Amino acid sequence: MSGSVTIAGGGLAGSEAAWQIAQRGIPVRLYEMRPRLMTPAHTGDRLAELVCSNSLGSDLLNRAPGLLKAELRQLGSLLIAVADAHRVPAGSALAVDRESFAAEVTQRIAAHPHITLIREEVAEIPAGPTIIASGPLTSDRLAQSIRACTGRDALAFYDASAPIVEVDSINFDIAFRASRYHKGESDAGDYINCPMNEEEYRRFVAALLSAERIPLRDFEQSDPQFFEACLPIEVLAARGEQALAFGPLRPVGLRDPRTGRRPFAVVQLRQDDAAATLYNLVGFQTNLKYGEQDRVLRLIPGLENARFVRYGSMHRNTYINAPSLLLPTLQSRVRPDLFFAGQIAGLEGYAGNIASGWLAGVNMARLLSGLPLLVPPPETLIGALMQYITRADPATFQPMKANFGLLPPLDTSTRGKRARGEAYAARALARLAQWLDEDCARNWRGELVRGRTGVPL
């Protein structure tokens, strides 16, 4: 089998897939409908635009997001390399300047001699080798084509993004810089913290619960669904009076320098741009009306006079029932030259989407080159994550993010969260290196590009 590949969607997964295929000398037509057809969440026309948060999660090896990114570095991921180059301070997390990150991804993709970037909507699944990476905001026409092709309904629900404020509008007579347990890169700490006493916390929660929300559409009102990791703050607050204090507002590892004590609750803000002029409210995805956000968020101590450059918003999310439709290679069960990647395949989290783009791209290149397709080992997070979304119970399937619970259990003698995380990471990275060496030995044709991409052709 030979020929060019069509990719629908220039987000994280589509961009990674395009790069991996093109690096192996195969022509790619990458379709991105923006700016001709915009979405409710995107603001520009660049590839790989981050719309929810600017953080790719923890970069610590003993945490699942950190391990997944370490695996992707070993595999030669373009987007993780670009993210590393555009890092902004965020303690132990990998956060990026979202503008410069997207700009470099766009430039690298557009300049590649084997990639043709086409600014048009893909209205139906093309014939020939195709990767669908159209993301959570898949156009209505393409969604209809996917339903027709699969014979099953895609599931639609809403995903939420957090507000962003200008740093010089924060009241630092109240707010203070610190990372939990002093784990920041800078001496002052990488997060801005707005402490609350119990009275302030209860007043804020009461205002949050009584605030007016943007109405959901008719079908959503009867069966609302949200990504757990991007849950609207008001939905989380409705779970109980202490839900926020034990969730995104938990004060552990922090002390208010004014009192020397741990606050009752803390709202954290994380740097959003390289110039450190913008900060986003961590965990504050919301569907409140803009006027209500302006009123309620100013109840947070330190944000009384904050200037909001972006209010929170919600947008549609669409994904397929991957266990019913996909193989662990991310191929369609009924059409071998059709792959799915990214959020539409049921992945949650930026790194997970990049990982699926890597696997779909590499496997498409291998399919066209006559090589066996890859199924990463289950001891690795990329392998465990892809196997989960393709082998979960179809009746209860929901999107999944990387977590250690997906991995095969460790020896029971490994105790403690940190020790278990370190053991998972050591096993995963060793198994990944072994797997790559085995594949090189099995399929070497004098065409290895491992030094450039991390994997054989």
N, C-alpha and C positions, 0 to 999 in steps of 0.2 A: 504494500500500500504506500502511496506517495502523494504529494501535492501540498497545497498550502492549508493553513488552519484559520478558521474564523472564530474570533472570540467576541462575545457580546458582553460588554461592560468593562469600563476602564477604572474600576475601583482597586482595592488592595489585591484581591484574588486575581482579577483579570490582568492587571499590570504584571504581577509576579509570573503568571502563567505565560504571558506573551514573551517576557524576557527569557524564561527558561527554554522555551521552544526556539526562539530566534537565536539564542546562544549556541544551539545545536545545528544551526545552518538551515533551518526550515522556515519558509516565508509565513508571515502572520499578518492577517488583516484584523486589526483591533478596532472594534466599533464602540464609540462613546457618544451617546445622544446629546450630552450637554456641549455647547450652550444652545443648540437648536431646540432641544426640548429639555427644559429644566425640571427639577424635582422640588417638592415642598421643603426639603432640608438642605440641599446644596446651595452654595452661594456663588460658585464660580465654575470655570470650565476646565480646571486642572484635573489630571488623573490622580487617583489615590487621595482624594480629599477626605479628611477626617471630620465627621459631622457631629459625633457625640462627645468625645473627650479627646484630649491631645496626648493621653497616656496609653502606652502599650502594656501597662501593668508592671509588676515587680520584675527587677532584673537579677534578683538573688537566685542562685542555683537551687536553694532549698525550698523555693516556691515554684508552683507549677508554671505560671507565666514565664518566669525566668528560665526554667529548664527548656520550655518550648522554644524560646528565642535562642538559647544556646545551641539547640539542635539545628535550628534554621541557619545559624551562622556556620555550623559545620557543613551544612548542605549547600551553602553558597547562595542564600537568598539575597536578591537585589534589595528588596524593600527593607529588610532588617539592616543591611549595610547602610542604606540611605538614612534610616532612622537613627542609627548610631552616629552618623555624621552631623545630624541636626538636633542632637540632644539638648534639652534645657534642664536646669536643676529641678529635681523632683525626688530628692532623697534616694531611696533604693529602687525607685521606679524608672523606667525608660519613657520619658515624656519628650515630645518634640515640638519645635516651632512648626505648627501645622502648615503655614504658608510656604516656608522654604522647603519643607519636606515634600509637599505636593509639587512644587516648582521643579525640584531636581528629578523626581520620578518622571514627570512629564517630559523634561528635557532629555533624559536618558532613553526613554521609550521612543520619542519622536525622532531622535537622531540615529537609532539603530538601523543599519542597512537592510535588515530582514523584516522590519516591522513597518507596515503601512497603517497610520492612524487615520481613521475615517470618522468624521463627526456627523453621524447619522444614527437614527433609531433602527434597531433590528426589530422588525414588526412580527416576524415569525421565525421559528427555528430553521436555520439554513440546511441545505443538503450538504453532504461532505463533512470532513472532520471539523467538529464544532465544540467549543467550550462555552457553556452558559454561565456567566459570572455577573449577571445583571443586578445582583444585590437586592436589598430590602425594598427598593423603590422601583422594581421592575415595572416597565410601562404596561398599561392595560392590554395593549395588543399582543405584546410578547407573552404576558401572563396567560392570555387566552390560548395562544399557540402551545404553550407548555402544557396546559390542561388537556388540549386536544391530543398532543403527542403522548402524554403519559396515561391518559384515560382516568386521571385522578384529579381531584381539586387541590389546588395550592391553598395553604392556610394563610390568611391575612390577619395581621394584628399591628399594634402600634409600638414604636420605639421612641424613647424620649431623650432630649439633650439638655444640658445644664446651662445656666446663665453665666455670663462673663462680665467682670467689672474692671474698671481702670484702677491700677494699684494706688495712684496718688489721691484717690478719693476715699481710701480706707482710713479709718481713724486709728492710728497706732498708739494713741493714748490708752486704748483698750486692747486692740489686736496685737499679737506678738508673733515673731518668727520662731519656729522650732519644728523639728521632726520628731516623731515618736521615738522615745528612748535615745534621742540624740543621734539618729542614724542618717542625718543629712550630710551632703557633701560639703556644704559651707558651714562655717562656725556658727552663724546665726540661725541655721536651719532653713530647709528648702520650702516649707509650707508656711502660709500665714494662717494663724489660728484666732478665731473669734470665740472667746470663752463665754459660757452662760452659767449663771447660778440656777438653782431649781425654780425659782419664781420666773425668771426670764425664759427658761426652757418651757415651762407649762404655758406661759402666755403665747409663746411662739407656736407651739403645737396646736393650741386652741384656735389661733388665727389661721393656721394652715388648713385645719380640718373644715373651717367654716368658709374658706375662700371659694370663690366661684371658678369653676373649671370651664375650659373650652368643651362644648358638647361633642361627644363621640358620635360617629355615624350610626345609623339605625341598627345594623347588624352587630356593631361593637357593643352597643348598650345592652344587648341581650347576652353576650358572651365575651366580655373583655379579656384580652390576653396580652401579657407583657413579658419581655425578657426579664428574668429575675435579676440579672446583673445590671440592668438599665431601668430598674423599677422607678416610676414617678415617686417623688418624695412624699406627696400627699397620699398615695396608695399605701406606701410603707407605714406612714403615720397612723393610718386607719386600722392597722393591725393591733394596736395597743398603745397606751399612753407612754410606755417606756421603749417602744420599738425603735425610735430614732436614737435614744440614748445608748442602746445596745447595738446600734447599727452604724450608719455613717456619721453620727454625732458622738460616738464613743470617745471618752476623754483619756483612755489608758495611755500611759507613756508620755503624758504631757503635764506640765506644771505652769500655772499662771504666774508670771514673774511679779505681778502686783501683790499677790497673796502668798506665794510660795507653796500653794496647795493645788491639788488636781481639781479642775473645774467640774461642775455637775455634768456639763455637756460642752462639746466644742464643734464649731463649724470650721472646716479646713478649706483653704483656697490654694490651688496649685497653679504654678506659672504656666501660661498658655502660649507665650511667644518668646523669641530669642532675646528681644530687648527688655524683657521682664516688665512690660508696661501693662499687661493684661493677665488677669488671674481668673480661673473658673472655680465655681463652688463644687467641691468634690462630693459626688453622690447626690447632687441636687437636680437631677433630671425632673422636669415638671410639665404638667399640662394645665396649669393655672392660667387664666387670662392675664394679659400683660399688665394691666392696671392693678390686678390683685397681686401679681408677683412684686411689683414696685412697692406696694403697701406692706406685704407680709415680710419680704426679705429685709426691709429696713428695720424690722424688729430684732434682727440679729445684731448683738452688740459689736460695734465697730463698723457696721455698714449703714448707719443712720443716714449718711449723706453720699452713699455710693453712687457712682455713675455706671449704669449698666450699658455696655456696648452690645450685648445680645441677651435677650430674655430666653428662658427655656421654651422648648417647643416639642411637639410630638409629630411623628410621621409614620406612615404605613410601613409595615414590614411583611414581606412575602417569602415563604420558604416551602419547599417540596417535602413530601413524606419520604425522606431519603432511604429508610430501611426497606421500603417497598420498591424503590425505583433504582437504587444505585448499588454497585459492587464496591468492595473496599478499595478498588483502584480509582474510584469516583466515576467509572463508566456507567452509562445507562445499562440496565439489565437486558433491554430489548434492542439496543442500537449501539454496537461496540465503538463507533467513531463519534459518539456524543458523550461529553463529560459535563458535570456540574461542579462548581466551586464557589466558595464564599458563603455569605449568609443565606443565599437562596438554597444552598445545600444543607442548611441546618447548623452551620457553625456560628458560634457566638464568641466575640472578642476579636480584636484586630489581629493578634498573632495567629489565632486559629484560622482566620480567613486567609492570611498570607500563606500559612502552611498548606491549606487546601489548594491554593493557586499553584504553589510549588509542585505538589503531587500531581495535579491535573495536567500541568504543563509538561513535566518530565514524562509522565505516562503517555501523553499524546505524542510527544517526540519519539518515544520508544515504539509505540504502535506503528507509526509511519516508517520507522527504521527497521522493523522486523525483529525487535528485541522483546523479551518477556517483560510484562508490565510489573511495576513495583508495588508491593504491599509492605510498608515499613513494619518492623517488628513490634509486637504488642508491648514490649518492655519500654519502648520509646513513647513519648507523649504524642508525637505526630502519628505514630501507628495506632496507639490506643484511641486517640480522638477520632481518626477516620474510621476505625473499625466500629466504634460506638455508634456513630451516626448512620452507618450502613447496616448495623446488625441489631439495633435496639428493637423493642416491641413496636411495630407500626401503629398499634392501637393507641399507644400512650406517648408517642414520640414528640419531644420538644427539643428546640435547639440546645446545643451543649457547648460549654467552654472548657478549656484545658483545666484539669484538676487531677490530683494524685489518686483519687478514688477510681479513675479509669484504668490504672495500671495493675498488673498482677501483684498480689500481696507479697510483701517482704517476709523474711524470716521473723517469727514472732519475738525474737530476742532484741530486735531493734526497737527501742523505746524512746518516747519523746518526739514532739512534732518536728523540731529542727533536725534531730538525728535521722528521723524517717525521711524527711525531705532530702537530706544530703545523701542518704543511701539510695533513694530513688534516682537521684541525679547521676550518681556515680555509675549505677547499673545501666541507666538509659544511654549515657554518652559512650560507655564502653561497648554496649550492644550495637549502637549506631555505627561506630567505627568498624566493628567486626562485620556488620552487614554490608557496609560499603566495600570493604576489602573482598568479601565473598563475591559480591556482584561484579567487581572488577575482574577477578580471576575467572568467573564463569562466562563473562560476555565480552572480554577484551578482544578488540579487532584492530588495534593500532589507532583507534579513534578517541582515546580517552581524553577528556578535557577536565579531569578532576581538579587540577590545579587552578582552573579558572572558575568552575562552577560548583565544585564539591562533590559531583557525582559523575559516573561514567555516562557516555552517550546512551 
